[in-house]
Amino acid sequence: MNEVTLGATGITTPQNAFGALPLQRCSEEEAVELLRHAYAGGMTFFDTARAYSNSEHRVGLALGDVRESVFIATKTMARCPDDFWRDLETSLETLGTDYVDLYQLHCVPQCYRPDDGTGMHECLVEAKRQGMIRHIGITAHLIAVAEEIAESGLYETLQFPFSYLATERDVALVESCARHNVGFIAMKGLAGGLITNSRAAMAFMTQYPSVLPIWGIQRPEELDQWLSYMEDTPTVTPEMEAFYAAEREALAGNFCRGCGYCAPCSAGIDIKQCARMSLMVRRAPSETWLSPHWQAEMAKINDCTECGMCMTRCPYQLEIPRLLRKNLADYEEILAGRMRV
């Protein structure tokens, strides 16, 4: 397994890290066991966030006795100094630690700069000076904002979506981070669940020695796959290149990554699932998607008022009402075909 050093931070870790967002969906006992197994298997970088409900608590509970041997990254959605300090103090208490290795401003709408009137960059610098955090990072979903961050010289790491569905502009962002000595943390390496070939996903990342992927892990069998790559690290072959090309063609155009930043919907639509249901049914087939529950959820699309609020929040600038209608029509066609069978 390759090792990655995150820019100027000096954080060096296997190119195979743990994304702790999904730990919210399992029991505390299961979450703790997953984290301990991940550490025993060689993972040393663990990424969580204040916004991930009980994830920080579970990370702290599982890794407290090996704290000096791991790197813990967390995030704040704060947009003002008061919220920043409140979140940081809560995170430290919840994680059961007196410092965070990497503290990131979460899903930012802009590149926060000194003297920009927000005070956000100054908060990071002061928290680092006090020893509460060791390194300063930021996460973004908007490519233009991410490009500005990479070139700013203000942040030690940038977290951004990156997978084998990446565009040329995404790859250029990775290269820009490398030139500016900014550590690149790849979120959504499985495109929100649309990528189901973990070996192909891992092989893609190995082409970029400066990129650290954080895999969202919820189940033991998922973790076992990622840990198996510690010794049996896949590499890109001509066959895999052809596979990537076919995948990119199949997912050409706009598709929902399932980030959920569009919520809440005034009509009660679960946008992050319904706006990509057609792809999920075909690419991650499961009878669950065709259950009465999801049929009822998809039917809510008929109640969409096209108010547009979801589009103002979408970091990928998707035309969500149109995407929802397209998914509903396709879903109803799939259901009709199933009933005929």
C-alpha positions as CSV (number, residue, x, y, z in Angstrom):
1,M,0.0,0.0,0.0
2,N,1.3,3.5,-0.9
3,E,1.7,6.1,1.8
4,V,0.6,9.7,1.4
5,T,2.0,12.8,3.1
6,L,-0.7,15.5,3.2
7,G,1.1,18.5,1.9
8,A,3.0,20.5,4.4
9,T,1.2,18.9,7.4
10,G,3.7,16.1,7.7
11,I,0.8,13.7,8.3
12,T,1.9,10.5,6.6
13,T,-0.6,7.6,6.4
14,P,-1.5,4.7,4.1
15,Q,-3.4,5.7,1.0
16,N,-6.5,4.0,2.5
17,A,-8.4,6.0,5.1
18,F,-11.6,5.7,7.1
19,G,-14.6,8.0,6.5
20,A,-16.7,7.9,9.6
21,L,-19.9,9.5,8.4
22,P,-21.7,6.1,7.9
23,L,-21.0,5.2,11.6
24,Q,-24.2,7.1,12.4
25,R,-26.2,4.3,10.8
26,C,-25.0,1.3,12.9
27,S,-25.0,0.5,16.6
28,E,-22.4,2.0,18.9
29,E,-20.9,-1.5,19.5
30,E,-20.7,-2.2,15.8
31,A,-19.1,1.3,15.1
32,V,-16.5,0.8,17.8
33,E,-15.6,-2.7,16.5
34,L,-15.3,-1.4,12.9
35,L,-12.9,1.4,14.0
36,R,-10.8,-0.9,16.1
37,H,-10.6,-3.4,13.3
38,A,-9.6,-0.7,10.9
39,Y,-6.8,0.5,13.1
40,A,-5.6,-3.1,13.7
41,G,-5.6,-3.6,9.9
42,G,-3.4,-0.6,9.3
43,M,-5.6,2.4,8.9
44,T,-4.3,5.5,10.8
45,F,-6.4,8.4,9.4
46,F,-10.0,8.8,10.5
47,D,-12.2,11.6,9.2
48,T,-15.4,12.7,11.0
49,A,-17.4,15.9,11.6
50,R,-19.5,17.8,14.2
51,A,-22.4,17.5,11.7
52,Y,-22.2,13.6,11.7
53,S,-24.4,13.3,14.9
54,N,-22.8,10.6,17.1
55,S,-19.8,9.8,14.8
56,E,-17.3,11.9,16.8
57,H,-18.3,10.2,20.0
58,R,-17.8,6.8,18.5
59,V,-14.4,7.7,17.0
60,G,-13.2,8.9,20.4
61,L,-14.6,5.9,22.2
62,A,-12.9,3.4,19.9
63,L,-9.5,5.1,19.4
64,G,-8.9,6.8,22.8
65,D,-6.3,4.2,23.9
66,V,-4.3,4.6,20.7
67,R,-4.7,8.3,20.3
68,E,-1.1,9.1,19.7
69,S,-0.9,6.5,16.9
70,V,-3.7,7.8,14.8
71,F,-4.7,11.0,13.0
72,I,-8.2,12.3,13.7
73,A,-9.7,14.9,11.4
74,T,-13.0,16.6,12.1
75,K,-15.0,19.5,10.8
76,T,-17.2,22.5,11.6
77,M,-20.1,23.9,9.6
78,A,-19.6,27.2,11.5
79,R,-19.8,30.4,9.5
80,C,-19.0,32.8,12.4
81,P,-16.4,32.8,15.2
82,D,-18.9,32.1,18.1
83,D,-20.1,28.9,16.4
84,F,-16.5,28.0,15.5
85,W,-15.3,28.0,19.1
86,R,-18.5,26.3,20.3
87,D,-18.1,23.5,17.8
88,L,-14.4,23.0,18.4
89,E,-14.8,22.8,22.1
90,T,-17.7,20.3,21.7
91,S,-15.6,18.2,19.3
92,L,-12.7,18.0,21.6
93,E,-14.9,17.0,24.5
94,T,-16.9,14.5,22.4
95,L,-13.7,12.9,20.9
96,G,-12.1,12.7,24.3
97,T,-9.0,14.5,23.2
98,D,-7.2,17.8,23.9
99,Y,-6.2,18.3,20.2
100,V,-7.4,17.5,16.7
101,D,-4.8,16.6,14.1
102,L,-6.7,18.3,11.3
103,Y,-9.6,20.7,11.8
104,Q,-11.6,21.6,8.6
105,L,-14.1,24.2,7.7
106,H,-16.9,22.1,6.3
107,C,-18.6,22.5,2.9
108,V,-17.5,26.2,2.5
109,P,-19.3,28.6,0.2
110,Q,-16.1,30.6,-0.2
111,C,-12.4,30.7,0.4
112,Y,-12.2,32.3,3.8
113,R,-9.3,34.7,3.9
114,P,-7.7,36.9,6.6
115,D,-9.5,40.3,7.0
116,D,-12.5,39.2,4.9
117,G,-14.9,40.2,7.6
118,T,-15.9,36.7,8.6
119,G,-13.1,36.0,11.1
120,M,-13.1,32.3,10.1
121,H,-9.5,32.1,9.0
122,E,-8.4,34.0,12.0
123,C,-10.2,31.4,14.2
124,L,-8.3,28.5,12.6
125,V,-4.9,30.3,13.1
126,E,-5.7,31.1,16.7
127,A,-6.9,27.6,17.5
128,K,-3.7,26.2,16.0
129,R,-1.6,28.7,18.0
130,Q,-3.3,27.5,21.2
131,G,-2.6,23.8,20.3
132,M,-6.2,22.9,20.1
133,I,-5.7,21.9,16.4
134,R,-2.5,20.9,14.7
135,H,-3.3,21.6,11.1
136,I,-5.8,23.7,9.1
137,G,-8.0,22.3,6.4
138,I,-11.2,23.0,4.5
139,T,-13.7,21.0,2.5
140,A,-15.6,22.2,-0.6
141,H,-18.0,20.9,-3.2
142,L,-17.8,23.9,-5.6
143,I,-14.9,23.5,-8.1
144,A,-14.3,27.2,-8.5
145,V,-14.1,27.7,-4.7
146,A,-11.8,24.6,-4.4
147,E,-9.5,26.0,-7.1
148,E,-9.2,29.3,-5.3
149,I,-8.4,27.5,-2.0
150,A,-5.7,25.4,-3.6
151,E,-3.9,28.5,-4.9
152,S,-4.5,30.6,-1.8
153,G,-1.6,29.3,0.4
154,L,-4.0,29.6,3.4
155,Y,-4.9,26.0,4.0
156,E,-2.8,22.9,4.6
157,T,-5.4,20.5,3.2
158,L,-8.4,20.5,0.8
159,Q,-11.1,17.9,0.8
160,F,-13.1,17.5,-2.4
161,P,-15.1,14.8,-4.3
162,F,-12.8,12.7,-6.4
163,S,-13.3,9.3,-8.0
164,Y,-12.8,7.6,-11.3
165,L,-15.7,9.6,-12.6
166,A,-13.6,12.8,-12.2
167,T,-13.5,15.4,-14.9
168,E,-10.3,16.9,-16.4
169,R,-10.9,19.9,-14.2
170,D,-11.1,17.7,-11.1
171,V,-7.7,16.1,-12.0
172,A,-6.3,19.6,-12.6
173,L,-7.4,20.5,-9.1
174,V,-5.4,17.6,-7.7
175,E,-2.4,18.7,-9.6
176,S,-2.8,22.2,-8.4
177,C,-2.9,21.1,-4.8
178,A,0.3,19.0,-5.4
179,R,2.1,22.1,-6.9
180,H,1.1,24.3,-4.0
181,N,1.9,21.6,-1.3
182,V,-1.7,21.3,-0.2
183,G,-2.8,17.9,1.0
184,F,-5.7,16.5,-1.1
185,I,-8.3,14.4,0.7
186,A,-10.7,12.6,-1.6
187,M,-14.3,12.4,-0.4
188,K,-17.0,10.5,-2.3
189,G,-14.5,8.0,-3.8
190,L,-17.5,5.8,-4.5
191,A,-19.6,8.7,-5.9
192,G,-22.2,8.4,-3.1
193,G,-22.7,4.7,-3.7
194,L,-22.9,4.7,-7.5
195,I,-19.5,3.1,-7.8
196,T,-19.7,-0.5,-6.6
197,N,-16.3,-1.8,-7.8
198,S,-14.1,-1.1,-4.8
199,R,-11.0,-2.6,-6.5
200,A,-11.4,-0.3,-9.4
201,A,-11.9,2.7,-7.1
202,M,-8.8,1.9,-5.1
203,A,-6.7,1.3,-8.2
204,F,-7.7,4.7,-9.6
205,M,-6.5,6.5,-6.4
206,T,-3.0,4.8,-6.7
207,Q,-2.3,6.9,-9.8
208,Y,-2.3,10.0,-7.6
209,P,0.4,9.8,-4.9
210,S,-0.7,13.0,-3.2
211,V,-4.4,11.9,-2.8
212,L,-5.7,10.4,0.4
213,P,-9.1,8.7,-0.2
214,I,-11.5,8.4,2.8
215,W,-13.9,5.5,2.3
216,G,-17.2,5.7,4.0
217,I,-17.5,2.5,5.9
218,Q,-20.5,1.0,7.7
219,R,-20.3,-2.8,7.5
220,P,-17.6,-5.3,8.3
221,E,-17.5,-6.8,4.8
222,E,-16.9,-3.3,3.4
223,L,-14.0,-2.7,5.7
224,D,-12.5,-6.2,4.9
225,Q,-12.4,-5.2,1.3
226,W,-10.5,-2.0,1.9
227,L,-8.1,-3.7,4.4
228,S,-7.4,-6.5,1.9
229,Y,-5.9,-3.8,-0.4
230,M,-3.2,-3.0,2.2
231,E,-1.3,-6.0,1.0
232,D,-2.9,-6.7,-2.3
233,T,-3.0,-3.1,-3.6
234,P,-4.7,-3.0,-7.1
235,T,-3.1,-1.1,-9.9
236,V,-4.7,0.3,-13.1
237,T,-4.5,-2.1,-16.1
238,P,-5.6,-1.6,-19.7
239,E,-8.8,-3.5,-18.9
240,M,-9.5,-1.2,-16.0
241,E,-8.9,1.8,-18.1
242,A,-11.6,0.5,-20.5
243,F,-13.9,-0.1,-17.5
244,Y,-13.4,3.5,-16.4
245,A,-14.2,4.8,-19.8
246,A,-17.4,2.8,-19.9
247,E,-18.4,4.0,-16.5
248,R,-17.8,7.7,-17.4
249,E,-19.9,7.3,-20.5
250,A,-22.7,5.6,-18.5
251,L,-22.7,8.5,-16.0
252,A,-22.1,11.3,-18.4
253,G,-24.0,14.5,-17.6
254,N,-25.5,15.6,-14.3
255,F,-26.2,13.1,-11.6
256,C,-26.9,13.4,-7.9
257,R,-24.0,12.5,-5.6
258,G,-26.3,12.1,-2.6
259,C,-24.6,14.7,-0.4
260,G,-27.9,15.9,1.0
261,Y,-27.0,19.6,1.2
262,C,-30.2,20.3,-0.8
263,A,-32.4,19.4,2.2
264,P,-34.9,20.1,3.7
265,C,-37.5,19.9,1.0
266,S,-40.8,21.7,1.7
267,A,-42.7,18.8,0.1
268,G,-40.9,16.2,2.2
269,I,-39.1,14.6,-0.7
270,D,-35.9,12.7,0.2
271,I,-34.0,14.3,-2.6
272,K,-30.6,12.7,-2.0
273,Q,-32.1,9.3,-2.7
274,C,-35.0,10.1,-5.1
275,A,-32.9,12.2,-7.4
276,R,-30.6,9.2,-8.1
277,M,-33.0,6.4,-7.7
278,S,-32.9,5.3,-11.3
279,L,-29.1,4.8,-11.1
280,M,-29.3,3.1,-7.7
281,V,-31.8,0.6,-8.9
282,R,-29.6,-0.3,-11.9
283,R,-26.2,0.0,-10.4
284,A,-26.8,-1.2,-6.8
285,P,-29.7,-3.5,-7.3
286,S,-31.7,-4.3,-4.2
287,E,-35.3,-5.2,-3.7
288,T,-35.2,-2.5,-1.0
289,W,-35.3,0.2,-3.6
290,L,-38.6,-1.2,-5.0
291,S,-40.3,-1.7,-1.6
292,P,-43.6,0.0,-0.6
293,H,-41.6,2.5,1.5
294,W,-39.6,3.7,-1.5
295,Q,-42.5,3.6,-3.8
296,A,-44.3,6.0,-1.4
297,E,-41.2,8.2,-1.2
298,M,-40.9,8.4,-4.9
299,A,-44.6,9.3,-5.2
300,K,-43.9,12.4,-3.2
301,I,-42.1,13.8,-6.3
302,N,-45.6,14.5,-7.6
303,D,-45.9,17.1,-4.8
304,C,-42.9,19.1,-5.9
305,T,-43.8,22.7,-6.2
306,E,-40.6,23.6,-8.0
307,C,-39.9,26.3,-5.4
308,G,-36.2,26.1,-6.3
309,M,-34.9,26.2,-2.8
310,C,-33.1,22.9,-3.3
311,M,-31.3,24.3,-6.3
312,T,-30.0,27.2,-4.3
313,R,-28.3,24.8,-1.9
314,C,-27.0,22.2,-4.4
315,P,-23.2,22.5,-4.6
316,Y,-23.3,20.9,-8.0
317,Q,-25.9,23.3,-9.4
318,L,-28.2,20.5,-10.5
319,E,-31.7,21.2,-11.9
320,I,-33.2,19.1,-9.2
321,P,-36.9,19.3,-10.0
322,R,-36.2,18.2,-13.6
323,L,-33.9,15.4,-12.3
324,L,-36.6,14.3,-9.8
325,R,-39.2,14.0,-12.5
326,K,-36.9,12.1,-14.8
327,N,-36.1,9.6,-12.0
328,L,-39.8,9.2,-11.2
329,A,-40.7,8.4,-14.8
330,D,-37.8,5.9,-15.0
331,Y,-38.7,4.4,-11.6
332,E,-42.3,3.9,-12.6
333,E,-41.2,2.2,-15.8
334,I,-39.0,-0.2,-13.8
335,L,-41.9,-1.0,-11.5
336,A,-44.2,-1.6,-14.3
337,G,-41.7,-4.0,-15.9
338,R,-41.3,-5.8,-12.6
339,M,-45.0,-6.3,-12.3
340,R,-45.3,-7.7,-15.8
341,V,-42.7,-10.2,-14.9
